Every structure is written in C-alpha cells, then in structure tokens.
C-alpha cells in the first residue's frame, strides 16, 4: 500500500469531520466540524493546485533539457 498524498490526507480528514458533524446532536459541535471540513477541503484544493503546478514545471524543464541537447 502506497503513501497517501497531501490531497488524499486532507480529503480523508474532511470526510471524517463531515461524519462527526452528522453524528452529533450539539449544534456548536456540528458547526465546528463543518468549519473543519471546509478548511480540510480548502487545503486539499490547494495541494491539488500545487501538484499540478509542479507537474507543469517538471514537464517544462524536461522539454527545455530535451531541446538543449
């Protein structure tokens, strides 16, 4: 089994927070869990953008190295 990416870790935490929100009867706890889920989701989205940017930069560097030779 491989290591989870940051994005996968964050999405897992968001899902856990949503599950916790659904299982509580206390409104303040539910709201805290929903805020947590939103924060984890935002971190997952940011991690995905970073992964795409790194892939784009790696491809550009590979192409530049190919043309340099």
N, C-alpha and C positions, 0 to 999 in steps of 0.2 A: 504494500500500500504506500503511495507516494505522500509527500508532504503537501499540506493544503497551502494554497496561495493566500496572500493577504485578503484578496477579494473574497475567497471562499470562507475564510475565517470570519470576516466581518458579516457576511450574509448568514452564516450559522448563528452568530451572536444576535443578529436582528431577528431571526426566526425564533430563537429562544425567548427574547424579550416579548415578542408578539404572543407566544404561547403563555408566558407569565401574565401578560395583560389579560388574556382571555380567561385565565383560571382564577383571577382574583375577584372578590366582591367589593373591595375597597376602591373607591374612585381615585383617591390620591395615589395609590399604588399603581392602578391601571394607567393613570396619566404619566407617571414616572416611567413605566415600562414602555409606553408608546413613544415618549421622548427618546428613550434609549434606543428603541428600534429605529427611529428616524435617524439618529446620529450614526448608528452602525451602518445603515443603508447608505448614508452620505459618504462614509469612509470607504465603503465598497465601491461606490461610483468613482470616487477619487482614485482608488487603487487601479480600477479598470482603465481610467484615462492615462494614468502613469504607465501601465503595462503597454498600452497602445503607442504612447509616445516613445517608449524605449524600443519597441519593435520597429517603429518608423525610423528612428535614429540608427539602429543597428543595420537596417536594410540600406539606408543612405550611405553609411560608412563602408559597407560591403561593396556597394556599387562603385563608390569612389576609389576603393582599393583595386577593384577589378579594372577600372579604366586607367589607373596609374601604372599598371604593369603592361 
